[in-house]
Amino acid sequence: MSFTEFGGPEVLELVDAEEPHAGPGQVRIAVRAAGVNPVDWRIREGQFQQIHPVELPAGVGIDAAGVVDEVGEGVTGVEVGDPVFGEGTNTYAEFAVLRAWARMPAGLPFDEAAGYPSVVETALRILGQVGVQAGQTLLVSGASGGVGSAVLQIARHRGIAVIGTAGAANQDYLRGLGALATTYGEGWVDRVRQLGRVDAALDLAGSGVLRELVELTGDPQKVISIADPRAPEFGVRFSNEAGSMPDALAAAADLIARGALHIPVSASYALAGAAAAHADSRAGHTRGRRVVVV
């Protein structure tokens, strides 16, 4: 899957391409599924050109799960035939090269595995940056998507209470992940206050709530956004520089194996349906993860 110009989902094309090969420190996988992330369609639309320029034509996708079929120079601990999940480039494809990976926990389906890499790295990173501790309460705005689902479960595992905002249809989903839940929209700040004190907050949806999050925490340094580039205008940190993906994948595998992390696949799409996956992701209201199945 690739695009030759920036634009809407319609610019995506299913094309024949040369097979990639694993370089030093890399593995190639036969892709079974690729995670659909908001960053995928933001790149396709050209939103990140000033931050991370993309040369056209460009492929799509960074997360995937599959079976190792080529091992690059210097790589140890993994063999051809091993099922892995990880991060790479152009993962909406039959074959993709990964630069970071981990063995899949026993029993984990490929489609679910493809949904973990970026969201777990992001969740771990922003939980560390916001500095919330066991016994405190974290507010998560836009809590029902992939990153929110990971944040809620990791926070609970660490003894952190969570208040999550999401649409009316996702209230029970948030409660099932151990969060106190409320809807966004008019009056949401008062509803949050009724649920308890807020020690720190995360903006995962970019829905224009930073002023209110600062008001609820009382300190802009206790607010992190991954979705609103205007964050610095409010004294809030905009977090978009990834941390250690190998560490995140190892943590994800451990949490999954312990039964402490499960992010459901809300929708699956064929490779030829990637445009629909992007359109649905952009529309929001996600519960869990969307994936492209190859």
C-alpha positions as CSV (number, residue, x, y, z in Angstrom):
1,M,0.0,0.0,0.0
2,S,1.4,3.4,-1.0
3,F,0.5,7.0,-2.0
4,T,2.1,9.3,-4.5
5,E,0.5,12.5,-3.2
6,F,-0.8,13.9,0.1
7,G,-4.5,13.9,0.6
8,G,-7.5,11.9,1.7
9,P,-7.9,8.1,2.0
10,E,-8.5,8.0,-1.8
11,V,-4.8,8.6,-2.5
12,L,-3.9,5.1,-1.1
13,E,-3.1,2.6,-3.8
14,L,-2.5,-1.1,-3.7
15,V,0.6,-1.6,-5.8
16,D,3.2,-4.2,-6.7
17,A,6.5,-3.3,-5.1
18,E,10.0,-4.8,-4.8
19,E,10.3,-7.0,-1.7
20,P,12.3,-5.3,1.1
21,H,15.2,-7.1,2.7
22,A,16.5,-7.1,6.3
23,G,19.6,-5.0,6.8
24,P,22.0,-5.2,9.7
25,G,20.1,-5.3,13.0
26,Q,16.8,-5.9,11.3
27,V,14.4,-8.8,10.5
28,R,11.9,-9.2,7.7
29,I,8.5,-10.7,8.4
30,A,5.8,-12.1,6.3
31,V,3.1,-9.8,7.6
32,R,0.0,-11.3,9.0
33,A,-1.5,-8.0,10.3
34,A,-0.6,-4.3,10.6
35,G,-1.8,-1.9,13.2
36,V,-3.8,1.2,12.1
37,N,-2.5,4.3,13.9
38,P,-3.6,7.9,13.7
39,V,-0.1,8.8,12.8
40,D,-0.6,6.7,9.6
41,W,-3.3,9.0,8.2
42,R,-1.7,12.1,9.6
43,I,1.5,11.3,7.5
44,R,-0.7,10.5,4.5
45,E,-2.4,13.9,4.8
46,G,1.0,15.6,5.0
47,Q,0.4,16.9,8.5
48,F,3.9,16.0,9.7
49,Q,6.0,17.3,6.8
50,Q,7.6,20.0,8.8
51,I,8.5,17.6,11.7
52,H,9.2,14.4,9.9
53,P,9.4,14.9,6.1
54,V,8.3,12.1,3.9
55,E,9.5,11.5,0.3
56,L,6.9,10.5,-2.2
57,P,5.9,7.9,-3.3
58,A,5.7,6.5,0.3
59,G,4.5,3.4,1.9
60,V,2.2,3.2,4.9
61,G,2.3,1.7,8.4
62,I,4.7,1.3,11.3
63,D,3.3,-1.6,13.4
64,A,3.0,-5.2,12.4
65,A,2.9,-8.8,13.5
66,G,4.0,-11.8,11.4
67,V,6.5,-14.6,10.9
68,V,10.2,-14.0,10.6
69,D,11.4,-15.0,7.2
70,E,14.8,-13.2,6.9
71,V,17.3,-12.3,9.6
72,G,19.7,-9.4,9.2
73,E,23.4,-9.3,10.0
74,G,24.2,-9.2,13.7
75,V,20.7,-10.2,14.9
76,T,20.6,-12.8,17.6
77,G,17.8,-14.4,19.6
78,V,15.4,-14.8,16.8
79,E,15.1,-17.3,13.9
80,V,13.2,-17.8,10.7
81,G,9.8,-19.1,11.5
82,D,9.4,-17.2,14.8
83,P,6.2,-15.2,15.3
84,V,7.0,-11.6,16.4
85,F,5.4,-8.3,16.7
86,G,7.1,-4.9,16.4
87,E,7.8,-1.7,14.6
88,G,9.2,-1.0,11.2
89,T,8.4,0.7,7.9
90,N,5.7,0.2,5.3
91,T,3.9,-2.5,7.2
92,Y,0.7,-2.4,5.1
93,A,2.3,-5.0,2.9
94,E,2.9,-8.7,2.4
95,F,6.5,-8.3,3.7
96,A,7.9,-5.7,6.0
97,V,11.2,-5.0,7.7
98,L,11.2,-4.5,11.4
99,R,13.8,-2.5,13.4
100,A,12.4,-3.5,16.8
101,W,10.5,-6.7,17.7
102,A,9.6,-9.1,20.4
103,R,8.5,-12.7,20.4
104,M,4.7,-13.0,20.6
105,P,3.4,-14.4,23.9
106,A,1.9,-17.9,23.5
107,G,-1.7,-17.8,22.3
108,L,-1.7,-14.2,21.2
109,P,-3.4,-13.8,17.8
110,F,-1.6,-12.0,15.0
111,D,-4.3,-9.4,14.6
112,E,-4.3,-8.5,18.3
113,A,-0.5,-8.5,18.4
114,A,-0.3,-6.0,15.6
115,G,-2.2,-3.5,17.7
116,Y,0.3,-3.2,20.5
117,P,3.7,-1.8,19.5
118,S,3.1,2.0,19.1
119,V,0.3,2.3,21.6
120,V,2.2,0.6,24.4
121,E,5.3,2.6,23.7
122,T,3.2,5.8,23.8
123,A,1.4,4.8,26.9
124,L,4.5,3.9,28.8
125,R,6.2,7.1,27.7
126,I,3.5,9.6,28.6
127,L,2.8,7.9,31.9
128,G,6.5,8.4,32.8
129,Q,6.5,12.0,31.5
130,V,3.3,13.1,33.4
131,G,4.8,11.7,36.6
132,V,1.7,10.2,38.1
133,Q,2.3,7.9,41.0
134,A,0.6,5.0,42.8
135,G,-2.2,6.3,44.9
136,Q,-2.8,9.3,42.7
137,T,-5.6,9.8,40.1
138,L,-5.0,10.3,36.4
139,L,-7.6,11.8,34.0
140,V,-7.5,10.5,30.5
141,S,-9.3,12.5,27.8
142,G,-10.2,10.2,24.9
143,A,-9.7,7.0,26.8
144,S,-11.3,4.3,24.7
145,G,-8.8,4.1,21.8
146,G,-5.7,2.0,21.6
147,V,-3.4,4.3,23.7
148,G,-6.2,5.0,26.2
149,S,-6.9,1.3,26.6
150,A,-3.2,0.7,27.3
151,V,-2.9,3.6,29.7
152,L,-5.9,2.6,31.7
153,Q,-4.6,-1.0,32.2
154,I,-1.0,-0.1,32.8
155,A,-2.0,2.6,35.3
156,R,-4.3,0.1,37.2
157,H,-1.4,-2.4,37.2
158,R,0.7,0.4,38.9
159,G,-1.9,1.3,41.5
160,I,-3.0,4.5,39.8
161,A,-6.7,5.4,39.8
162,V,-8.0,6.6,36.4
163,I,-10.9,8.8,35.3
164,G,-11.6,8.3,31.6
165,T,-13.7,10.4,29.2
166,A,-15.2,8.8,26.1
167,G,-18.5,8.7,24.1
168,A,-21.6,7.4,25.6
169,A,-21.3,4.0,23.8
170,N,-17.9,3.4,25.4
171,Q,-18.7,4.0,29.1
172,D,-19.1,0.4,30.0
173,Y,-15.9,-0.4,28.1
174,L,-13.9,2.0,30.2
175,R,-15.4,0.7,33.4
176,G,-14.5,-2.8,32.3
177,L,-10.8,-1.6,32.2
178,G,-11.1,-0.4,35.8
179,A,-11.7,3.3,35.2
180,L,-14.2,5.7,36.5
181,A,-16.0,6.8,33.3
182,T,-17.8,9.9,32.1
183,T,-18.8,11.4,28.8
184,Y,-17.2,14.4,27.1
185,G,-19.3,17.3,25.9
186,E,-21.0,20.1,27.8
187,G,-20.6,19.9,31.6
188,W,-17.8,17.3,31.4
189,V,-15.5,19.3,33.8
190,D,-18.1,19.3,36.5
191,R,-18.7,15.6,36.0
192,V,-15.0,14.9,36.4
193,R,-14.9,16.9,39.6
194,Q,-17.7,14.9,41.0
195,L,-15.7,11.7,40.4
196,G,-12.7,13.0,42.4
197,R,-9.5,15.0,42.5
198,V,-7.3,15.0,39.5
199,D,-3.5,14.8,40.0
200,A,-2.4,14.5,36.4
201,A,-4.1,14.4,32.9
202,L,-3.4,13.1,29.4
203,D,-4.9,14.4,26.2
204,L,-5.2,11.6,23.8
205,A,-7.8,13.0,21.4
206,G,-6.8,16.5,20.6
207,S,-10.4,17.7,21.1
208,G,-9.5,21.2,22.4
209,V,-9.6,20.5,26.2
210,L,-6.2,21.5,27.3
211,R,-7.3,24.6,29.1
212,E,-9.7,22.6,31.1
213,L,-7.2,19.9,31.8
214,V,-4.8,22.5,33.2
215,E,-7.6,23.9,35.3
216,L,-8.4,20.4,36.7
217,T,-4.8,19.6,37.6
218,G,-3.8,23.1,38.7
219,D,-0.5,22.7,36.9
220,P,0.3,22.6,33.1
221,Q,3.3,20.5,33.9
222,K,0.9,17.8,35.1
223,V,-0.7,17.6,31.6
224,I,0.7,15.8,28.5
225,S,-0.8,15.8,25.0
226,I,-0.1,13.5,22.1
227,A,-2.8,14.9,19.9
228,D,-2.9,18.7,20.1
229,P,0.2,20.5,18.6
230,R,-1.1,23.7,20.3
231,A,-0.1,22.3,23.7
232,P,2.8,24.7,24.3
233,E,0.4,27.6,24.1
234,F,-1.0,26.3,27.4
235,G,2.3,25.5,28.9
236,V,1.6,21.8,28.2
237,R,4.1,19.3,26.8
238,F,3.4,17.9,23.4
239,S,4.9,14.4,23.4
240,N,5.8,13.0,20.0
241,E,9.4,11.7,20.3
242,A,9.3,7.9,20.8
243,G,11.2,6.3,23.6
244,S,12.8,2.8,23.5
245,M,10.6,0.5,21.4
246,P,12.5,-2.7,22.3
247,D,11.9,-1.9,26.0
248,A,8.2,-1.1,25.3
249,L,7.7,-4.4,23.3
250,A,9.4,-6.4,26.1
251,A,7.0,-4.7,28.7
252,A,4.0,-5.4,26.5
253,A,4.9,-9.1,26.1
254,D,5.3,-9.4,29.9
255,L,2.0,-7.6,30.7
256,I,0.1,-9.6,28.1
257,A,1.6,-12.9,29.4
258,R,0.6,-11.9,33.0
259,G,-3.0,-11.1,31.8
260,A,-2.6,-7.5,32.8
261,L,-3.0,-6.1,29.3
262,H,-5.5,-6.9,26.6
263,I,-6.5,-4.5,23.8
264,P,-9.4,-5.8,21.7
265,V,-9.5,-5.6,17.9
266,S,-12.6,-3.5,17.2
267,A,-12.4,-3.7,13.4
268,S,-10.3,-5.6,10.8
269,Y,-9.8,-4.7,7.2
270,A,-8.3,-6.4,4.2
271,L,-5.2,-4.8,2.7
272,A,-7.2,-3.5,-0.2
273,G,-9.5,-1.8,2.4
274,A,-6.8,0.3,4.0
275,A,-8.6,3.5,2.8
276,A,-11.7,2.6,4.8
277,A,-9.5,1.8,7.8
278,H,-8.0,5.3,7.6
279,A,-11.4,7.0,7.2
280,D,-12.8,5.1,10.2
281,S,-9.7,5.9,12.3
282,R,-9.9,9.6,11.5
283,A,-13.6,9.6,12.4
284,G,-12.7,8.5,16.0
285,H,-14.9,6.8,18.5
286,T,-12.5,3.9,18.5
287,R,-12.9,1.1,21.1
288,G,-9.5,-0.7,21.2
289,R,-7.6,-1.1,17.9
290,R,-8.2,-1.3,14.2
291,V,-5.9,-3.5,12.1
292,V,-5.3,-4.4,8.5
293,V,-5.1,-8.2,8.0
294,V,-2.8,-9.4,5.2
